Amino acid sequence: MEDPSFKTRIQQRYPEGLTGVFAVGGTRTTYILEQNRDKPDPGRIEDFAAHGEYLLRRYWQLIDLFFDLGGQNMIITAFSFRGFYNRGAEYGALITQEMGRFIDESSVEYYRSQQIDPYFTGVDTLLLQPEDSPIHQMGQQFVAFQKNWPYRAGRPRLVWEIASMPLYSFWQFFQSLSETERAQIDAQIASETNLEEIYRMLYRRFAQAAYGTDIPMPHFYMGTNKSGDLKWRSPMPLALSGGDYLRMFYTPYPTLFITRETLQTMLADLAFNERFYSAKTDYGGQYTPELVQAEYERVMALSTDPETTLGLARKVTT
């Protein structure tokens, strides 16, 4: 059952804007399960154009869910630069073509109708390729798109992370700074003794350069462990934040199968549920002898079973 007040409560809880990182995984599996399961060879995708159109609609459903539940900034890791090489030339050519869907007419209409401002991070990596290559030309199209998009303050912001290589982006940013700007950063660091403030100051500068807008430090990451393992698949947010202050959630199925109820449960747990922790030097006053004994027995039972370890590869059964 929908809670119309949930969005308001989330926005009040995160006045800076709830920021989530979504590593959408299992996209080919999603298509196969929903569109190909009655085929003689379900794993074979014969029409990649239909596959791309279908997935784009599913992306929009996920984006709508997050913003409708009170999200303000959404980072979606769409493609890895390794995808151009590690699955063969055919796959690399396919994903280069598929990237264009994020700025085609249907996407533009979607962004406009939903009043969403789209950004693209990692495009600098595409421009490292030869100028006459399809990858470089796609990068130029993203750059031109952002230059011409009518951005407005206050709108939900959607960042597509495409082929990002954070170390290269940071190197580019450093090289672009003048001597005066570098001296200003050095002076800010020297004048501050609070390491937290130094960290956040550097984050703001590098995040602005990487994303092209002010994106707060992410509050959560949502990935998938459909294969059993727990991967982190969003290079730029990880490199910028170091994973600090970040809750990690993993679905045991392809991301795009997530329901409104599940996403709301996740956000409610993030925002409103009290967690067991101690801001003191120990846990004084938080345990009873009975609780300690019960927790000891639980831990010992788990530790004697190697299969309880999170991140092990999924066992396929028939």
NUZAVEX-299470 format. One line per field, with one value per residue (C-alpha): residue number from 1; x, y, z. Coordinates in steps of 0.5 Angstrom, whole numbers, plus 2048, in hexadecimal, padded with zeros to 3 digits. Layout:
# residues N
num: c(NUM  ...) $
east: c(X  ...) $
north: c(Y  ...) $
up: c(Z  ...) $
# end
This chain:
# residues 318
num: c(1  2  3  4  5  6  7  8  9  10  11  12  13  14  15  16  17  18  19  20  21  22  23  24  25  26  27  28  29  30  31  32  33  34  35  36  37  38  39  40  41  42  43  44  45  46  47  48  49  50  51  52  53  54  55  56  57  58  59  60  61  62  63  64  65  66  67  68  69  70  71  72  73  74  75  76  77  78  79  80  81  82  83  84  85  86  87  88  89  90  91  92  93  94  95  96  97  98  99  100  101  102  103  104  105  106  107  108  109  110  111  112  113  114  115  116  117  118  119  120  121  122  123  124  125  126  127  128  129  130  131  132  133  134  135  136  137  138  139  140  141  142  143  144  145  146  147  148  149  150  151  152  153  154  155  156  157  158  159  160  161  162  163  164  165  166  167  168  169  170  171  172  173  174  175  176  177  178  179  180  181  182  183  184  185  186  187  188  189  190  191  192  193  194  195  196  197  198  199  200  201  202  203  204  205  206  207  208  209  210  211  212  213  214  215  216  217  218  219  220  221  222  223  224  225  226  227  228  229  230  231  232  233  234  235  236  237  238  239  240  241  242  243  244  245  246  247  248  249  250  251  252  253  254  255  256  257  258  259  260  261  262  263  264  265  266  267  268  269  270  271  272  273  274  275  276  277  278  279  280  281  282  283  284  285  286  287  288  289  290  291  292  293  294  295  296  297  298  299  300  301  302  303  304  305  306  307  308  309  310  311  312  313  314  315  316  317  318) $
east: c(800  803  804  803  807  80E  811  810  813  819  81A  81A  81E  823  823  829  826  825  82B  82B  830  82D  831  82C  82E  82B  828  829  826  820  81F  820  81B  816  816  819  818  813  818  81C  822  820  827  828  826  825  822  827  823  81D  821  824  81D  81A  820  81F  818  81A  81F  819  815  81B  81C  815  815  81B  819  811  814  817  81E  822  828  829  82F  82F  835  833  839  840  846  848  842  845  84B  849  843  846  845  83E  83C  840  83D  836  837  839  833  82F  832  82E  827  829  828  824  81D  819  81E  81E  816  816  81B  817  810  813  817  81E  824  829  831  836  83C  842  841  849  84B  847  84B  851  850  852  84E  84B  849  841  843  846  840  83B  83F  83F  837  837  83B  837  830  832  834  82E  829  825  827  823  824  820  81E  820  827  828  830  831  838  83B  842  845  84C  84C  854  854  84F  852  859  855  852  859  85C  856  858  85C  861  85D  857  85C  85F  858  857  85D  85B  855  858  85D  858  854  855  84F  850  849  848  84E  84B  845  848  84C  846  842  847  849  841  840  845  843  83B  83B  836  836  834  834  838  834  830  82F  831  82C  830  82E  831  82D  833  834  83A  83A  83D  83E  83D  83D  844  843  83E  843  849  846  843  848  841  841  83A  837  832  832  82C  82C  826  827  824  825  824  81F  81A  81A  813  810  80F  816  819  815  817  81E  81E  81A  81F  824  821  81D  81F  824  82A  82E  834  838  83B  83F  845  841  83A  839  832  82F  830  82D  831  82B  82C  833  832  82D  831  837  833  831  838  83B  835  837  83E  83E  83B  83F  839  836  83C  839  83C  83D  83B  833  832  82E  829  824) $
north: c(800  807  80C  813  816  812  816  81C  819  817  81E  820  81B  81D  825  824  81F  818  815  80E  80A  804  7FF  7FC  7F5  7EF  7F3  7ED  7E8  7ED  7ED  7E6  7E4  7E9  7E9  7E2  7DD  7D9  7D9  7D3  7D6  7DB  7DD  7E0  7E7  7E8  7EF  7F4  7FA  7F7  7F5  7FC  7FF  7FA  7FC  803  803  7FF  804  809  805  805  80C  80E  80A  80D  814  812  810  816  815  81C  819  812  810  80A  806  804  802  800  802  7FB  7F9  7FB  7F6  7F0  7ED  7EE  7F3  7F1  7F3  7F9  7FB  7FA  7FE  804  804  803  809  80D  80B  810  816  814  817  812  814  81B  81B  817  81C  821  81E  81C  823  81F  822  81D  81D  818  816  812  815  818  811  810  816  812  80E  810  816  812  80C  80B  80B  812  815  812  816  81C  81B  81B  821  825  822  825  82C  82D  82A  82F  82D  830  831  82C  827  820  81E  818  816  810  80E  80B  808  80C  80C  810  810  813  818  81B  81B  81F  824  825  827  82C  830  836  837  83C  837  832  837  838  831  830  836  833  82D  830  835  82F  82A  826  820  81F  826  825  81F  822  828  824  820  826  828  822  820  826  825  81D  81E  825  827  827  820  81E  819  812  810  809  804  7FF  7F9  7F2  7EB  7E7  7E3  7E2  7E7  7EE  7F3  7FA  7FD  804  807  80E  80F  80A  80E  814  812  80C  808  80C  80E  809  804  7FE  7FA  7F4  7F0  7E9  7EA  7EF  7F6  7F8  7F3  7F7  7F9  7FF  7FC  7F9  800  804  7FE  800  807  807  802  807  80D  80C  805  806  801  7FE  802  805  80D  80B  807  801  7FE  7FF  7FF  7FC  7F5  7F0  7E9  7E6  7EA  7E8  7E1  7E1  7E5  7E0  7DA  7DD  7DF  7D9  7D5  7DA  7D9  7D2  7D2  7D4  7D5  7DB  7DF  7E5  7E6  7DE  7DC  7DA  7D3  7D1  7CC  7C8) $
up: c(800  7FE  803  800  806  805  800  804  80A  806  803  80B  80D  807  806  802  7FD  7FE  7FA  7F7  7F3  7EF  7EC  7E7  7E6  7E2  7DC  7D7  7DC  7DD  7D6  7D5  7DB  7D9  7D2  7D0  7D4  7CF  7CA  7C8  7CA  7CF  7D0  7C9  7C8  7C1  7C0  7C4  7C2  7C6  7CB  7CC  7CB  7D1  7D6  7D5  7D7  7DD  7DF  7DF  7E3  7E8  7E8  7E9  7EF  7F2  7F1  7F3  7FA  7FB  7F8  7F5  7F2  7EE  7EC  7E7  7E5  7DE  7DA  7DC  7D8  7D8  7D5  7CE  7CF  7D4  7D0  7C9  7C3  7C2  7C9  7C9  7C2  7C5  7CC  7C8  7C4  7CA  7CD  7C8  7CB  7D1  7CD  7C7  7C6  7CB  7D1  7CF  7D0  7D6  7DA  7D8  7DA  7E0  7E1  7E2  7E1  7DE  7DF  7DC  7E0  7DD  7D6  7D6  7D6  7CF  7CC  7CD  7C7  7C0  7BE  7B8  7BC  7BE  7C5  7C5  7C1  7C6  7CB  7C7  7C7  7CE  7CF  7CA  7CD  7D4  7D1  7CE  7D4  7D7  7DF  7E4  7EC  7F0  7EB  7EC  7EA  7E6  7E5  7E0  7E1  7DB  7DA  7E0  7E2  7E8  7E8  7E1  7E3  7E9  7E5  7E0  7E6  7E9  7E2  7E1  7E7  7E7  7EC  7EF  7F0  7F3  7F8  7FA  7FB  7FF  803  805  807  80B  80F  811  817  816  812  810  80E  809  806  805  802  7FD  7FB  7F9  7F5  7F1  7F1  7EE  7E8  7E7  7E7  7E4  7EA  7F2  7F4  7FB  7FE  7FD  802  7FF  7FA  7F7  7F3  7F2  7F4  7EF  7EE  7F6  7F6  7F8  7F3  7F4  7EC  7ED  7EC  7ED  7F3  7F6  7F4  7F7  7FD  7FF  801  807  80A  805  806  802  7FF  7FB  7F7  7F6  7EF  7E9  7EB  7E7  7EA  7F0  7F2  7F5  7FC  7FC  7FB  800  805  803  804  80A  80D  80B  80D  814  817  81D  81C  821  822  828  828  82E  82F  830  831  838  83A  833  835  83A  83C  839  832  832  833  82D  829  82A  829  822  820  822  81D  818  818  818  811  80C  807  80B  808  804  7FD  7FB  7F4  7F3  7F3  7ED  7EE  7EA) $
# end
